[in-house]
Amino acid sequence: MVYHNQDPLQKAKFLARANYLAEKGKSADLTELRPTARRTPSQNNCFWAWCSLMAETIGDFPEAVARDVKRTILGRKKVYNVFTGEEDYEDYHTHLMSDEEMSDFLTKIKQWAFSEHGWRLPSREDPGYEEMMAQYGKR
């Protein structure tokens, strides 16, 4: 749940929920949403071009590759069901990353792809990048 604490009603709801969880002794994952520069469209296009390229190489779908690459590089985050209190896990989402976090993620993917599979994924400064983007980019 996202609370916009500049709104007095939203702030009151947030404080009430936080007090409820504290009184019940429940675990809570608090994420501060800070205004940051979100990942750029070119970073997103590069990620999906790489996923499409890898998917074609192994004969799978880009969405499955994207899911498994994120799980391999980032892992999964622990979440709690607000109704049952049960622990579960969910995937990280790149649309929530800052441009710096996405840049780091792309660097890790490139290193992982080469070290684990011998794949050379082209970055913007590499030869073959424009050809890859022409074929697989603009998702």
Chimera marker file (.cmm) of the C-alpha trace (Angstrom):
<marker_set name="trace">
<marker id="1" x="0.000" y="0.000" z="0.000" r="1" g="1" b="0" radius="0.5"/>
<marker id="2" x="1.316" y="3.442" z="-0.870" r="1" g="1" b="0" radius="0.5"/>
<marker id="3" x="0.478" y="6.288" z="1.494" r="1" g="1" b="0" radius="0.5"/>
<marker id="4" x="0.944" y="9.862" z="0.293" r="1" g="1" b="0" radius="0.5"/>
<marker id="5" x="1.850" y="11.456" z="3.611" r="1" g="1" b="0" radius="0.5"/>
<marker id="6" x="1.507" y="15.039" z="2.401" r="1" g="1" b="0" radius="0.5"/>
<marker id="7" x="-2.268" y="14.418" z="2.493" r="1" g="1" b="0" radius="0.5"/>
<marker id="8" x="-3.443" y="14.578" z="6.152" r="1" g="1" b="0" radius="0.5"/>
<marker id="9" x="-5.979" y="11.746" z="5.682" r="1" g="1" b="0" radius="0.5"/>
<marker id="10" x="-3.381" y="9.501" z="4.026" r="1" g="1" b="0" radius="0.5"/>
<marker id="11" x="-0.912" y="10.327" z="6.814" r="1" g="1" b="0" radius="0.5"/>
<marker id="12" x="-3.490" y="9.389" z="9.470" r="1" g="1" b="0" radius="0.5"/>
<marker id="13" x="-4.200" y="6.093" z="7.696" r="1" g="1" b="0" radius="0.5"/>
<marker id="14" x="-0.478" y="5.354" z="7.508" r="1" g="1" b="0" radius="0.5"/>
<marker id="15" x="0.047" y="6.052" z="11.209" r="1" g="1" b="0" radius="0.5"/>
<marker id="16" x="-3.001" y="3.969" z="12.162" r="1" g="1" b="0" radius="0.5"/>
<marker id="17" x="-1.758" y="1.026" z="10.084" r="1" g="1" b="0" radius="0.5"/>
<marker id="18" x="1.779" y="1.317" z="11.485" r="1" g="1" b="0" radius="0.5"/>
<marker id="19" x="0.428" y="1.410" z="15.057" r="1" g="1" b="0" radius="0.5"/>
<marker id="20" x="-1.809" y="-1.598" z="14.378" r="1" g="1" b="0" radius="0.5"/>
<marker id="21" x="1.116" y="-3.647" z="13.036" r="1" g="1" b="0" radius="0.5"/>
<marker id="22" x="3.348" y="-2.603" z="15.932" r="1" g="1" b="0" radius="0.5"/>
<marker id="23" x="0.691" y="-3.478" z="18.540" r="1" g="1" b="0" radius="0.5"/>
<marker id="24" x="0.062" y="-6.885" z="16.978" r="1" g="1" b="0" radius="0.5"/>
<marker id="25" x="3.801" y="-7.592" z="16.850" r="1" g="1" b="0" radius="0.5"/>
<marker id="26" x="3.617" y="-8.120" z="13.094" r="1" g="1" b="0" radius="0.5"/>
<marker id="27" x="6.620" y="-7.851" z="10.833" r="1" g="1" b="0" radius="0.5"/>
<marker id="28" x="6.416" y="-5.106" z="8.245" r="1" g="1" b="0" radius="0.5"/>
<marker id="29" x="8.521" y="-4.151" z="5.257" r="1" g="1" b="0" radius="0.5"/>
<marker id="30" x="8.695" y="-0.371" z="5.035" r="1" g="1" b="0" radius="0.5"/>
<marker id="31" x="9.941" y="1.033" z="1.753" r="1" g="1" b="0" radius="0.5"/>
<marker id="32" x="10.564" y="4.721" z="1.456" r="1" g="1" b="0" radius="0.5"/>
<marker id="33" x="9.571" y="5.986" z="-1.971" r="1" g="1" b="0" radius="0.5"/>
<marker id="34" x="12.072" y="8.679" z="-2.768" r="1" g="1" b="0" radius="0.5"/>
<marker id="35" x="11.887" y="10.782" z="-5.873" r="1" g="1" b="0" radius="0.5"/>
<marker id="36" x="14.687" y="9.476" z="-8.061" r="1" g="1" b="0" radius="0.5"/>
<marker id="37" x="15.435" y="9.431" z="-11.716" r="1" g="1" b="0" radius="0.5"/>
<marker id="38" x="13.705" y="6.286" z="-12.903" r="1" g="1" b="0" radius="0.5"/>
<marker id="39" x="15.325" y="3.913" z="-15.325" r="1" g="1" b="0" radius="0.5"/>
<marker id="40" x="15.489" y="5.360" z="-18.795" r="1" g="1" b="0" radius="0.5"/>
<marker id="41" x="13.557" y="4.067" z="-21.791" r="1" g="1" b="0" radius="0.5"/>
<marker id="42" x="16.874" y="3.232" z="-23.484" r="1" g="1" b="0" radius="0.5"/>
<marker id="43" x="17.904" y="1.112" z="-20.461" r="1" g="1" b="0" radius="0.5"/>
<marker id="44" x="14.569" y="-0.692" z="-20.594" r="1" g="1" b="0" radius="0.5"/>
<marker id="45" x="14.883" y="-1.231" z="-24.356" r="1" g="1" b="0" radius="0.5"/>
<marker id="46" x="18.396" y="-2.624" z="-23.884" r="1" g="1" b="0" radius="0.5"/>
<marker id="47" x="17.178" y="-5.041" z="-21.179" r="1" g="1" b="0" radius="0.5"/>
<marker id="48" x="14.365" y="-6.343" z="-23.377" r="1" g="1" b="0" radius="0.5"/>
<marker id="49" x="16.619" y="-6.564" z="-26.432" r="1" g="1" b="0" radius="0.5"/>
<marker id="50" x="19.046" y="-8.676" z="-24.393" r="1" g="1" b="0" radius="0.5"/>
<marker id="51" x="16.188" y="-10.857" z="-23.119" r="1" g="1" b="0" radius="0.5"/>
<marker id="52" x="14.901" y="-11.304" z="-26.678" r="1" g="1" b="0" radius="0.5"/>
<marker id="53" x="18.383" y="-12.160" z="-27.930" r="1" g="1" b="0" radius="0.5"/>
<marker id="54" x="18.909" y="-14.703" z="-25.129" r="1" g="1" b="0" radius="0.5"/>
<marker id="55" x="15.422" y="-16.128" z="-25.649" r="1" g="1" b="0" radius="0.5"/>
<marker id="56" x="16.089" y="-16.673" z="-29.338" r="1" g="1" b="0" radius="0.5"/>
<marker id="57" x="19.409" y="-18.324" z="-28.497" r="1" g="1" b="0" radius="0.5"/>
<marker id="58" x="17.870" y="-20.831" z="-26.076" r="1" g="1" b="0" radius="0.5"/>
<marker id="59" x="14.477" y="-21.180" z="-27.774" r="1" g="1" b="0" radius="0.5"/>
<marker id="60" x="12.282" y="-19.609" z="-25.115" r="1" g="1" b="0" radius="0.5"/>
<marker id="61" x="10.122" y="-16.520" z="-24.661" r="1" g="1" b="0" radius="0.5"/>
<marker id="62" x="11.610" y="-13.110" z="-23.736" r="1" g="1" b="0" radius="0.5"/>
<marker id="63" x="9.202" y="-12.789" z="-20.779" r="1" g="1" b="0" radius="0.5"/>
<marker id="64" x="10.437" y="-16.082" z="-19.280" r="1" g="1" b="0" radius="0.5"/>
<marker id="65" x="14.054" y="-15.045" z="-19.803" r="1" g="1" b="0" radius="0.5"/>
<marker id="66" x="13.404" y="-11.637" z="-18.209" r="1" g="1" b="0" radius="0.5"/>
<marker id="67" x="11.769" y="-13.275" z="-15.184" r="1" g="1" b="0" radius="0.5"/>
<marker id="68" x="14.593" y="-15.765" z="-14.703" r="1" g="1" b="0" radius="0.5"/>
<marker id="69" x="17.372" y="-13.234" z="-15.304" r="1" g="1" b="0" radius="0.5"/>
<marker id="70" x="15.848" y="-10.951" z="-12.658" r="1" g="1" b="0" radius="0.5"/>
<marker id="71" x="15.576" y="-13.876" z="-10.228" r="1" g="1" b="0" radius="0.5"/>
<marker id="72" x="19.153" y="-14.931" z="-10.927" r="1" g="1" b="0" radius="0.5"/>
<marker id="73" x="20.693" y="-11.473" z="-10.572" r="1" g="1" b="0" radius="0.5"/>
<marker id="74" x="18.380" y="-9.831" z="-8.022" r="1" g="1" b="0" radius="0.5"/>
<marker id="75" x="16.802" y="-12.763" z="-6.217" r="1" g="1" b="0" radius="0.5"/>
<marker id="76" x="13.299" y="-12.340" z="-4.845" r="1" g="1" b="0" radius="0.5"/>
<marker id="77" x="12.025" y="-10.129" z="-2.059" r="1" g="1" b="0" radius="0.5"/>
<marker id="78" x="10.132" y="-11.276" z="0.993" r="1" g="1" b="0" radius="0.5"/>
<marker id="79" x="6.562" y="-10.007" z="1.306" r="1" g="1" b="0" radius="0.5"/>
<marker id="80" x="3.826" y="-10.644" z="3.840" r="1" g="1" b="0" radius="0.5"/>
<marker id="81" x="0.174" y="-11.274" z="3.099" r="1" g="1" b="0" radius="0.5"/>
<marker id="82" x="-1.623" y="-8.461" z="4.926" r="1" g="1" b="0" radius="0.5"/>
<marker id="83" x="-4.648" y="-10.658" z="5.620" r="1" g="1" b="0" radius="0.5"/>
<marker id="84" x="-3.005" y="-13.886" z="6.748" r="1" g="1" b="0" radius="0.5"/>
<marker id="85" x="0.418" y="-12.623" z="7.826" r="1" g="1" b="0" radius="0.5"/>
<marker id="86" x="2.003" y="-15.450" z="5.853" r="1" g="1" b="0" radius="0.5"/>
<marker id="87" x="5.405" y="-14.936" z="4.300" r="1" g="1" b="0" radius="0.5"/>
<marker id="88" x="5.808" y="-15.151" z="0.532" r="1" g="1" b="0" radius="0.5"/>
<marker id="89" x="8.263" y="-13.982" z="-2.114" r="1" g="1" b="0" radius="0.5"/>
<marker id="90" x="7.839" y="-11.831" z="-5.192" r="1" g="1" b="0" radius="0.5"/>
<marker id="91" x="10.029" y="-10.730" z="-8.060" r="1" g="1" b="0" radius="0.5"/>
<marker id="92" x="11.695" y="-7.345" z="-8.230" r="1" g="1" b="0" radius="0.5"/>
<marker id="93" x="10.378" y="-4.935" z="-10.867" r="1" g="1" b="0" radius="0.5"/>
<marker id="94" x="12.733" y="-2.935" z="-13.041" r="1" g="1" b="0" radius="0.5"/>
<marker id="95" x="10.207" y="-0.114" z="-13.457" r="1" g="1" b="0" radius="0.5"/>
<marker id="96" x="10.818" y="0.740" z="-9.787" r="1" g="1" b="0" radius="0.5"/>
<marker id="97" x="14.590" y="1.055" z="-10.258" r="1" g="1" b="0" radius="0.5"/>
<marker id="98" x="16.465" y="4.311" z="-10.483" r="1" g="1" b="0" radius="0.5"/>
<marker id="99" x="18.619" y="4.870" z="-13.547" r="1" g="1" b="0" radius="0.5"/>
<marker id="100" x="21.702" y="4.116" z="-11.413" r="1" g="1" b="0" radius="0.5"/>
<marker id="101" x="20.215" y="0.851" z="-10.096" r="1" g="1" b="0" radius="0.5"/>
<marker id="102" x="19.205" y="-0.169" z="-13.612" r="1" g="1" b="0" radius="0.5"/>
<marker id="103" x="22.686" y="0.612" z="-14.906" r="1" g="1" b="0" radius="0.5"/>
<marker id="104" x="24.176" y="-1.608" z="-12.192" r="1" g="1" b="0" radius="0.5"/>
<marker id="105" x="21.646" y="-4.349" z="-12.997" r="1" g="1" b="0" radius="0.5"/>
<marker id="106" x="22.515" y="-4.231" z="-16.712" r="1" g="1" b="0" radius="0.5"/>
<marker id="107" x="26.229" y="-4.447" z="-15.898" r="1" g="1" b="0" radius="0.5"/>
<marker id="108" x="25.601" y="-7.515" z="-13.735" r="1" g="1" b="0" radius="0.5"/>
<marker id="109" x="23.533" y="-9.149" z="-16.486" r="1" g="1" b="0" radius="0.5"/>
<marker id="110" x="26.284" y="-8.560" z="-19.020" r="1" g="1" b="0" radius="0.5"/>
<marker id="111" x="28.919" y="-10.042" z="-16.699" r="1" g="1" b="0" radius="0.5"/>
<marker id="112" x="26.716" y="-13.006" z="-15.758" r="1" g="1" b="0" radius="0.5"/>
<marker id="113" x="25.811" y="-13.786" z="-19.380" r="1" g="1" b="0" radius="0.5"/>
<marker id="114" x="29.466" y="-13.881" z="-20.371" r="1" g="1" b="0" radius="0.5"/>
<marker id="115" x="30.793" y="-15.772" z="-17.333" r="1" g="1" b="0" radius="0.5"/>
<marker id="116" x="27.993" y="-18.369" z="-17.227" r="1" g="1" b="0" radius="0.5"/>
<marker id="117" x="27.122" y="-18.801" z="-20.903" r="1" g="1" b="0" radius="0.5"/>
<marker id="118" x="29.851" y="-17.118" z="-22.941" r="1" g="1" b="0" radius="0.5"/>
<marker id="119" x="27.346" y="-14.667" z="-24.423" r="1" g="1" b="0" radius="0.5"/>
<marker id="120" x="28.640" y="-11.207" z="-25.297" r="1" g="1" b="0" radius="0.5"/>
<marker id="121" x="25.679" y="-8.876" z="-24.893" r="1" g="1" b="0" radius="0.5"/>
<marker id="122" x="26.418" y="-5.573" z="-26.630" r="1" g="1" b="0" radius="0.5"/>
<marker id="123" x="26.124" y="-2.315" z="-24.687" r="1" g="1" b="0" radius="0.5"/>
<marker id="124" x="25.600" y="1.081" z="-26.274" r="1" g="1" b="0" radius="0.5"/>
<marker id="125" x="29.344" y="1.623" z="-26.834" r="1" g="1" b="0" radius="0.5"/>
<marker id="126" x="29.933" y="-1.878" z="-28.290" r="1" g="1" b="0" radius="0.5"/>
<marker id="127" x="29.933" y="-2.894" z="-31.958" r="1" g="1" b="0" radius="0.5"/>
<marker id="128" x="26.717" y="-4.661" z="-32.848" r="1" g="1" b="0" radius="0.5"/>
<marker id="129" x="24.559" y="-2.680" z="-30.443" r="1" g="1" b="0" radius="0.5"/>
<marker id="130" x="22.692" y="-0.766" z="-33.144" r="1" g="1" b="0" radius="0.5"/>
<marker id="131" x="22.053" y="-3.969" z="-35.100" r="1" g="1" b="0" radius="0.5"/>
<marker id="132" x="20.750" y="-5.691" z="-31.960" r="1" g="1" b="0" radius="0.5"/>
<marker id="133" x="18.456" y="-2.761" z="-31.193" r="1" g="1" b="0" radius="0.5"/>
<marker id="134" x="17.201" y="-2.686" z="-34.787" r="1" g="1" b="0" radius="0.5"/>
<marker id="135" x="16.282" y="-6.360" z="-34.552" r="1" g="1" b="0" radius="0.5"/>
<marker id="136" x="15.169" y="-6.753" z="-30.928" r="1" g="1" b="0" radius="0.5"/>
<marker id="137" x="14.679" y="-3.252" z="-29.484" r="1" g="1" b="0" radius="0.5"/>
<marker id="138" x="11.640" y="-0.975" z="-29.188" r="1" g="1" b="0" radius="0.5"/>
<marker id="139" x="9.494" y="-3.333" z="-27.174" r="1" g="1" b="0" radius="0.5"/>
<link id1="1" id2="2" r="1" g="1" b="0" radius="0.2"/>
<link id1="2" id2="3" r="1" g="1" b="0" radius="0.2"/>
<link id1="3" id2="4" r="1" g="1" b="0" radius="0.2"/>
<link id1="4" id2="5" r="1" g="1" b="0" radius="0.2"/>
<link id1="5" id2="6" r="1" g="1" b="0" radius="0.2"/>
<link id1="6" id2="7" r="1" g="1" b="0" radius="0.2"/>
<link id1="7" id2="8" r="1" g="1" b="0" radius="0.2"/>
<link id1="8" id2="9" r="1" g="1" b="0" radius="0.2"/>
<link id1="9" id2="10" r="1" g="1" b="0" radius="0.2"/>
<link id1="10" id2="11" r="1" g="1" b="0" radius="0.2"/>
<link id1="11" id2="12" r="1" g="1" b="0" radius="0.2"/>
<link id1="12" id2="13" r="1" g="1" b="0" radius="0.2"/>
<link id1="13" id2="14" r="1" g="1" b="0" radius="0.2"/>
<link id1="14" id2="15" r="1" g="1" b="0" radius="0.2"/>
<link id1="15" id2="16" r="1" g="1" b="0" radius="0.2"/>
<link id1="16" id2="17" r="1" g="1" b="0" radius="0.2"/>
<link id1="17" id2="18" r="1" g="1" b="0" radius="0.2"/>
<link id1="18" id2="19" r="1" g="1" b="0" radius="0.2"/>
<link id1="19" id2="20" r="1" g="1" b="0" radius="0.2"/>
<link id1="20" id2="21" r="1" g="1" b="0" radius="0.2"/>
<link id1="21" id2="22" r="1" g="1" b="0" radius="0.2"/>
<link id1="22" id2="23" r="1" g="1" b="0" radius="0.2"/>
<link id1="23" id2="24" r="1" g="1" b="0" radius="0.2"/>
<link id1="24" id2="25" r="1" g="1" b="0" radius="0.2"/>
<link id1="25" id2="26" r="1" g="1" b="0" radius="0.2"/>
<link id1="26" id2="27" r="1" g="1" b="0" radius="0.2"/>
<link id1="27" id2="28" r="1" g="1" b="0" radius="0.2"/>
<link id1="28" id2="29" r="1" g="1" b="0" radius="0.2"/>
<link id1="29" id2="30" r="1" g="1" b="0" radius="0.2"/>
<link id1="30" id2="31" r="1" g="1" b="0" radius="0.2"/>
<link id1="31" id2="32" r="1" g="1" b="0" radius="0.2"/>
<link id1="32" id2="33" r="1" g="1" b="0" radius="0.2"/>
<link id1="33" id2="34" r="1" g="1" b="0" radius="0.2"/>
<link id1="34" id2="35" r="1" g="1" b="0" radius="0.2"/>
<link id1="35" id2="36" r="1" g="1" b="0" radius="0.2"/>
<link id1="36" id2="37" r="1" g="1" b="0" radius="0.2"/>
<link id1="37" id2="38" r="1" g="1" b="0" radius="0.2"/>
<link id1="38" id2="39" r="1" g="1" b="0" radius="0.2"/>
<link id1="39" id2="40" r="1" g="1" b="0" radius="0.2"/>
<link id1="40" id2="41" r="1" g="1" b="0" radius="0.2"/>
<link id1="41" id2="42" r="1" g="1" b="0" radius="0.2"/>
<link id1="42" id2="43" r="1" g="1" b="0" radius="0.2"/>
<link id1="43" id2="44" r="1" g="1" b="0" radius="0.2"/>
<link id1="44" id2="45" r="1" g="1" b="0" radius="0.2"/>
<link id1="45" id2="46" r="1" g="1" b="0" radius="0.2"/>
<link id1="46" id2="47" r="1" g="1" b="0" radius="0.2"/>
<link id1="47" id2="48" r="1" g="1" b="0" radius="0.2"/>
<link id1="48" id2="49" r="1" g="1" b="0" radius="0.2"/>
<link id1="49" id2="50" r="1" g="1" b="0" radius="0.2"/>
<link id1="50" id2="51" r="1" g="1" b="0" radius="0.2"/>
<link id1="51" id2="52" r="1" g="1" b="0" radius="0.2"/>
<link id1="52" id2="53" r="1" g="1" b="0" radius="0.2"/>
<link id1="53" id2="54" r="1" g="1" b="0" radius="0.2"/>
<link id1="54" id2="55" r="1" g="1" b="0" radius="0.2"/>
<link id1="55" id2="56" r="1" g="1" b="0" radius="0.2"/>
<link id1="56" id2="57" r="1" g="1" b="0" radius="0.2"/>
<link id1="57" id2="58" r="1" g="1" b="0" radius="0.2"/>
<link id1="58" id2="59" r="1" g="1" b="0" radius="0.2"/>
<link id1="59" id2="60" r="1" g="1" b="0" radius="0.2"/>
<link id1="60" id2="61" r="1" g="1" b="0" radius="0.2"/>
<link id1="61" id2="62" r="1" g="1" b="0" radius="0.2"/>
<link id1="62" id2="63" r="1" g="1" b="0" radius="0.2"/>
<link id1="63" id2="64" r="1" g="1" b="0" radius="0.2"/>
<link id1="64" id2="65" r="1" g="1" b="0" radius="0.2"/>
<link id1="65" id2="66" r="1" g="1" b="0" radius="0.2"/>
<link id1="66" id2="67" r="1" g="1" b="0" radius="0.2"/>
<link id1="67" id2="68" r="1" g="1" b="0" radius="0.2"/>
<link id1="68" id2="69" r="1" g="1" b="0" radius="0.2"/>
<link id1="69" id2="70" r="1" g="1" b="0" radius="0.2"/>
<link id1="70" id2="71" r="1" g="1" b="0" radius="0.2"/>
<link id1="71" id2="72" r="1" g="1" b="0" radius="0.2"/>
<link id1="72" id2="73" r="1" g="1" b="0" radius="0.2"/>
<link id1="73" id2="74" r="1" g="1" b="0" radius="0.2"/>
<link id1="74" id2="75" r="1" g="1" b="0" radius="0.2"/>
<link id1="75" id2="76" r="1" g="1" b="0" radius="0.2"/>
<link id1="76" id2="77" r="1" g="1" b="0" radius="0.2"/>
<link id1="77" id2="78" r="1" g="1" b="0" radius="0.2"/>
<link id1="78" id2="79" r="1" g="1" b="0" radius="0.2"/>
<link id1="79" id2="80" r="1" g="1" b="0" radius="0.2"/>
<link id1="80" id2="81" r="1" g="1" b="0" radius="0.2"/>
<link id1="81" id2="82" r="1" g="1" b="0" radius="0.2"/>
<link id1="82" id2="83" r="1" g="1" b="0" radius="0.2"/>
<link id1="83" id2="84" r="1" g="1" b="0" radius="0.2"/>
<link id1="84" id2="85" r="1" g="1" b="0" radius="0.2"/>
<link id1="85" id2="86" r="1" g="1" b="0" radius="0.2"/>
<link id1="86" id2="87" r="1" g="1" b="0" radius="0.2"/>
<link id1="87" id2="88" r="1" g="1" b="0" radius="0.2"/>
<link id1="88" id2="89" r="1" g="1" b="0" radius="0.2"/>
<link id1="89" id2="90" r="1" g="1" b="0" radius="0.2"/>
<link id1="90" id2="91" r="1" g="1" b="0" radius="0.2"/>
<link id1="91" id2="92" r="1" g="1" b="0" radius="0.2"/>
<link id1="92" id2="93" r="1" g="1" b="0" radius="0.2"/>
<link id1="93" id2="94" r="1" g="1" b="0" radius="0.2"/>
<link id1="94" id2="95" r="1" g="1" b="0" radius="0.2"/>
<link id1="95" id2="96" r="1" g="1" b="0" radius="0.2"/>
<link id1="96" id2="97" r="1" g="1" b="0" radius="0.2"/>
<link id1="97" id2="98" r="1" g="1" b="0" radius="0.2"/>
<link id1="98" id2="99" r="1" g="1" b="0" radius="0.2"/>
<link id1="99" id2="100" r="1" g="1" b="0" radius="0.2"/>
<link id1="100" id2="101" r="1" g="1" b="0" radius="0.2"/>
<link id1="101" id2="102" r="1" g="1" b="0" radius="0.2"/>
<link id1="102" id2="103" r="1" g="1" b="0" radius="0.2"/>
<link id1="103" id2="104" r="1" g="1" b="0" radius="0.2"/>
<link id1="104" id2="105" r="1" g="1" b="0" radius="0.2"/>
<link id1="105" id2="106" r="1" g="1" b="0" radius="0.2"/>
<link id1="106" id2="107" r="1" g="1" b="0" radius="0.2"/>
<link id1="107" id2="108" r="1" g="1" b="0" radius="0.2"/>
<link id1="108" id2="109" r="1" g="1" b="0" radius="0.2"/>
<link id1="109" id2="110" r="1" g="1" b="0" radius="0.2"/>
<link id1="110" id2="111" r="1" g="1" b="0" radius="0.2"/>
<link id1="111" id2="112" r="1" g="1" b="0" radius="0.2"/>
<link id1="112" id2="113" r="1" g="1" b="0" radius="0.2"/>
<link id1="113" id2="114" r="1" g="1" b="0" radius="0.2"/>
<link id1="114" id2="115" r="1" g="1" b="0" radius="0.2"/>
<link id1="115" id2="116" r="1" g="1" b="0" radius="0.2"/>
<link id1="116" id2="117" r="1" g="1" b="0" radius="0.2"/>
<link id1="117" id2="118" r="1" g="1" b="0" radius="0.2"/>
<link id1="118" id2="119" r="1" g="1" b="0" radius="0.2"/>
<link id1="119" id2="120" r="1" g="1" b="0" radius="0.2"/>
<link id1="120" id2="121" r="1" g="1" b="0" radius="0.2"/>
<link id1="121" id2="122" r="1" g="1" b="0" radius="0.2"/>
<link id1="122" id2="123" r="1" g="1" b="0" radius="0.2"/>
<link id1="123" id2="124" r="1" g="1" b="0" radius="0.2"/>
<link id1="124" id2="125" r="1" g="1" b="0" radius="0.2"/>
<link id1="125" id2="126" r="1" g="1" b="0" radius="0.2"/>
<link id1="126" id2="127" r="1" g="1" b="0" radius="0.2"/>
<link id1="127" id2="128" r="1" g="1" b="0" radius="0.2"/>
<link id1="128" id2="129" r="1" g="1" b="0" radius="0.2"/>
<link id1="129" id2="130" r="1" g="1" b="0" radius="0.2"/>
<link id1="130" id2="131" r="1" g="1" b="0" radius="0.2"/>
<link id1="131" id2="132" r="1" g="1" b="0" radius="0.2"/>
<link id1="132" id2="133" r="1" g="1" b="0" radius="0.2"/>
<link id1="133" id2="134" r="1" g="1" b="0" radius="0.2"/>
<link id1="134" id2="135" r="1" g="1" b="0" radius="0.2"/>
<link id1="135" id2="136" r="1" g="1" b="0" radius="0.2"/>
<link id1="136" id2="137" r="1" g="1" b="0" radius="0.2"/>
<link id1="137" id2="138" r="1" g="1" b="0" radius="0.2"/>
<link id1="138" id2="139" r="1" g="1" b="0" radius="0.2"/>
</marker_set>
